[in-house]
Amino acid sequence: MAQTPRPHHPLSIADAWAFTAARAGETTFFFDFDGVLSPVTDDPDASQPVPSVLGVLEQLAAAVRRVAIVSARPVSFLRSRFASLDRVDLYGLYGLEVWHDGEVVTEPAALPWVPAMAGLAERAKAELPESILVEYKRLSVALHYRTAPHQAGVVERWSHEQAEQVGLKIQGGRMVVELKPPVDQDKGMVITEGVRNAGCAWYFGDDMSDIKAFDALRAREAVDPDFFGMAVAVANPETGAEVSSAADLTLDSPNAVAEFLTQGLKRF
């Protein structure tokens, strides 16, 4: 049987699902967590997947080759939210941690930075305003100013000073600045590796770090005429049009993502 030819961008949702269903055995779906599978919350520890997500991801994992969550959250956090899903891989801290086949693998180059990140978290709590939520993730520190947006400049200046002094990388996001070890790892690199043997892949993201994942799909298409990538943005007022304009399709909420997948699975 002749292989279904790759569709061209832009394309209809129906065509995208039709191609995906025809290539289900070589398709991977990647999802960010916050803002995509869960609403963004003032308290990061309070974030939960929308109620229908677990069931639809389980169905999706049974229908395609692979499903993975690629997040800035640690694997330990992701496991606490998706423990019931045996066939979903978890990439934590932009890929510095990976949960696959029942075990966590940590990027060795990042491990020596654990003490430095712990010290950084303590300094942040002592030196930044109390309204800034300091999230220590073992291999990174996220500084959330969602409840104090007027403190954005303070957080950004302090972060850049610390990054320069300690030798860290900075990742901006939705009302957050994150400090990470100087290890070459991001969501784009996760997707580049993850689609190496795939014929089709979708990525769902909502933040600036997800644009690199969209770019990885485009790069794969550029070198493999048989590969098809679909970049899906989840709209929000904090990243404006920048993320949406980089995507093929925009959905308006995590609930809309779950419904979109539910409808799409009916085409398999």
C-alpha positions as CSV (number, residue, x, y, z in Angstrom):
1,M,0.0,0.0,0.0
2,A,1.4,3.4,-0.9
3,Q,2.3,5.6,2.0
4,T,0.1,8.7,2.6
5,P,1.9,11.8,1.3
6,R,2.9,14.4,3.8
7,P,0.4,17.3,3.8
8,H,1.6,20.9,3.4
9,H,1.3,23.8,5.9
10,P,-1.1,25.4,6.4
11,L,-3.6,22.6,6.4
12,S,-7.0,21.8,7.8
13,I,-7.5,20.0,11.2
14,A,-9.2,17.2,9.3
15,D,-6.2,16.7,7.1
16,A,-3.8,16.7,10.0
17,W,-5.8,14.1,11.9
18,A,-6.2,12.0,8.8
19,F,-2.5,11.9,8.2
20,T,-1.8,11.2,11.9
21,A,-4.3,8.3,12.0
22,A,-2.7,6.8,8.8
23,R,0.8,7.0,10.5
24,A,-0.4,6.2,14.1
25,G,2.3,3.5,14.5
26,E,5.1,6.0,13.9
27,T,3.5,9.1,15.7
28,T,4.5,10.8,18.9
29,F,2.5,13.4,20.8
30,F,4.4,15.8,23.1
31,F,2.8,18.0,25.7
32,D,3.9,20.8,28.0
33,F,2.2,20.6,31.4
34,D,1.4,24.1,32.8
35,G,-1.0,26.0,30.6
36,V,-1.5,23.0,28.3
37,L,-2.7,20.1,30.4
38,S,-3.3,22.1,33.5
39,P,-4.4,25.7,34.1
40,V,-1.6,28.0,35.3
41,T,-2.1,28.7,39.1
42,D,-0.7,31.2,41.5
43,D,0.7,28.4,43.6
44,P,2.7,25.9,41.3
45,D,2.2,23.1,43.8
46,A,-1.6,23.4,43.4
47,S,-1.6,22.7,39.6
48,Q,-3.5,19.7,38.5
49,P,-4.4,18.3,35.1
50,V,-7.9,19.1,33.9
51,P,-10.2,16.3,34.8
52,S,-10.5,14.7,31.4
53,V,-6.8,14.7,30.6
54,L,-5.7,11.5,32.2
55,G,-8.3,9.4,30.4
56,V,-7.6,11.0,27.0
57,L,-3.9,10.6,27.3
58,E,-4.3,6.9,28.2
59,Q,-6.5,6.5,25.1
60,L,-3.9,8.4,23.0
61,A,-1.0,6.3,24.3
62,A,-2.9,3.2,23.2
63,A,-3.5,4.6,19.7
64,V,-0.1,6.0,18.7
65,R,3.5,4.9,19.1
66,R,4.4,7.3,22.0
67,V,3.1,10.0,24.3
68,A,5.4,12.2,26.3
69,I,5.1,15.2,28.6
70,V,8.0,17.8,28.3
71,S,7.9,20.2,31.2
72,A,9.9,22.6,33.3
73,R,8.6,20.7,36.3
74,P,10.7,18.0,38.0
75,V,9.9,14.4,37.2
76,S,8.9,13.8,40.8
77,F,6.1,16.4,40.4
78,L,5.0,15.0,37.0
79,R,4.9,11.5,38.4
80,S,2.6,12.7,41.2
81,R,0.1,13.9,38.6
82,F,0.4,11.1,36.1
83,A,1.3,8.1,38.1
84,S,-1.6,6.1,36.7
85,L,-0.3,6.4,33.1
86,D,2.1,3.6,32.5
87,R,2.8,4.4,28.8
88,V,3.5,8.1,29.0
89,D,7.2,9.2,29.2
90,L,8.0,12.2,31.4
91,Y,10.7,14.8,30.6
92,G,11.3,17.0,33.6
93,L,13.3,20.3,33.9
94,Y,13.4,20.8,30.1
95,G,14.8,17.3,29.7
96,L,17.5,17.2,32.4
97,E,15.4,14.4,34.0
98,V,13.6,11.6,32.1
99,W,11.2,9.0,33.4
100,H,11.1,6.1,31.0
101,D,10.3,2.4,31.5
102,G,10.0,2.8,35.3
103,E,13.1,4.7,36.1
104,V,14.5,8.3,36.3
105,V,17.6,9.2,34.3
106,T,19.3,12.5,35.2
107,E,21.7,14.4,32.9
108,P,25.1,13.7,34.6
109,A,26.5,17.1,33.7
110,A,23.7,18.8,35.8
111,L,24.2,16.8,39.0
112,P,27.2,18.8,40.3
113,W,25.0,21.9,40.3
114,V,22.6,20.6,42.9
115,P,24.4,22.3,45.9
116,A,24.6,25.6,44.0
117,M,20.9,25.5,43.2
118,A,20.0,24.8,46.8
119,G,22.1,27.8,47.9
120,L,20.6,30.0,45.2
121,A,17.1,29.1,46.5
122,E,18.0,30.1,50.0
123,R,19.5,33.5,48.8
124,A,16.4,34.1,46.8
125,K,14.1,33.6,49.8
126,A,16.3,35.9,51.9
127,E,17.0,38.7,49.4
128,L,13.8,38.9,47.2
129,P,10.5,40.4,48.4
130,E,8.3,38.0,50.3
131,S,5.7,38.3,47.5
132,I,8.0,36.3,45.2
133,L,7.4,32.6,45.2
134,V,10.7,30.7,45.2
135,E,10.3,27.2,43.7
136,Y,13.3,25.0,44.3
137,K,13.5,22.1,41.8
138,R,16.8,20.5,42.8
139,L,18.4,21.3,39.4
140,S,16.8,24.7,38.9
141,V,15.2,27.6,40.8
142,A,12.0,29.3,39.5
143,L,11.1,32.8,40.7
144,H,7.4,33.4,40.3
145,Y,6.0,36.9,40.4
146,R,2.4,36.1,39.3
147,T,0.9,37.5,42.5
148,A,3.3,40.6,42.4
149,P,3.7,41.6,38.7
150,H,5.1,45.0,39.7
151,Q,8.2,43.1,41.0
152,A,9.1,41.8,37.6
153,G,12.0,44.2,37.2
154,V,13.4,43.3,40.7
155,V,13.2,39.6,39.9
156,E,14.9,40.0,36.5
157,R,17.7,42.2,37.8
158,W,18.4,39.8,40.7
159,S,18.3,36.8,38.4
160,H,20.8,38.2,35.9
161,E,23.2,39.2,38.7
162,Q,23.1,35.7,40.1
163,A,23.4,34.1,36.7
164,E,26.5,36.1,36.0
165,Q,28.1,35.5,39.4
166,V,27.4,31.8,39.6
167,G,27.5,30.9,35.9
168,L,23.9,29.9,35.3
169,K,21.5,30.1,32.4
170,I,18.2,32.0,32.5
171,Q,14.9,30.9,31.1
172,G,12.0,33.4,31.0
173,G,8.4,32.3,31.1
174,R,4.9,33.3,32.1
175,M,5.3,35.5,35.1
176,V,8.5,33.6,36.1
177,V,12.2,33.7,35.7
178,E,14.1,30.4,36.0
179,L,17.8,29.9,36.8
180,K,19.3,26.6,35.4
181,P,22.7,25.0,35.3
182,P,24.9,25.9,32.2
183,V,24.0,22.5,30.6
184,D,23.0,22.5,27.0
185,Q,19.4,21.2,27.3
186,D,16.1,22.6,26.3
187,K,12.7,21.5,24.9
188,G,13.9,21.8,21.3
189,M,16.7,19.4,22.0
190,V,14.2,16.9,23.6
191,I,12.0,17.1,20.5
192,T,14.9,16.9,18.0
193,E,16.0,13.6,19.6
194,G,12.4,12.4,20.2
195,V,11.4,12.6,16.5
196,R,14.6,11.1,15.1
197,N,12.8,7.9,14.2
198,A,9.2,9.2,14.0
199,G,7.1,9.7,10.9
200,C,4.8,12.2,12.6
201,A,4.8,14.3,15.7
202,W,2.6,16.8,17.5
203,Y,3.8,19.3,20.1
204,F,1.4,21.3,22.4
205,G,2.9,24.3,24.2
206,D,1.9,27.7,25.6
207,D,5.2,29.5,26.6
208,M,8.3,30.9,25.1
209,S,10.4,27.8,25.8
210,D,7.9,25.8,23.6
211,I,8.9,27.8,20.5
212,K,12.1,25.8,20.4
213,A,10.1,22.6,20.3
214,F,8.0,24.0,17.4
215,D,11.2,24.9,15.6
216,A,12.5,21.4,16.1
217,L,9.5,20.0,14.3
218,R,10.1,22.5,11.4
219,A,13.8,21.5,11.3
220,R,12.9,17.8,11.0
221,E,10.4,18.5,8.2
222,A,13.1,20.4,6.4
223,V,15.5,17.4,6.2
224,D,12.9,14.6,6.0
225,P,10.2,15.0,3.3
226,D,8.2,12.1,4.8
227,F,8.0,13.6,8.3
228,F,5.0,15.7,9.4
229,G,5.0,17.9,12.4
230,M,2.1,19.8,13.9
231,A,2.7,22.6,16.4
232,V,-0.2,23.5,18.6
233,A,-0.3,26.6,20.8
234,V,-2.6,27.1,23.8
235,A,-3.6,30.8,23.9
236,N,-2.9,33.0,26.9
237,P,-2.6,36.8,27.4
238,E,0.9,36.5,28.9
239,T,2.8,35.4,25.9
240,G,0.6,37.3,23.5
241,A,0.7,36.4,19.9
242,E,4.4,35.3,19.9
243,V,3.7,31.6,20.7
244,S,0.5,31.4,18.7
245,S,2.1,32.9,15.6
246,A,4.8,30.2,15.7
247,A,2.2,27.4,15.7
248,D,0.0,25.7,13.1
249,L,-3.1,25.8,15.3
250,T,-4.2,27.6,18.5
251,L,-6.5,26.2,21.1
252,D,-7.9,28.4,23.9
253,S,-7.4,26.4,27.1
254,P,-6.3,23.1,28.6
255,N,-9.9,22.0,28.6
256,A,-10.0,22.7,24.8
257,V,-6.8,20.6,24.4
258,A,-8.5,17.6,26.1
259,E,-11.6,18.0,23.9
260,F,-9.5,18.4,20.8
261,L,-7.8,15.1,21.5
262,T,-11.1,13.4,22.3
263,Q,-12.5,14.4,19.0
264,G,-9.3,13.6,17.1
265,L,-9.2,10.1,18.5
266,K,-12.6,9.4,16.9
267,R,-10.8,9.5,13.5
268,F,-8.5,6.6,14.3
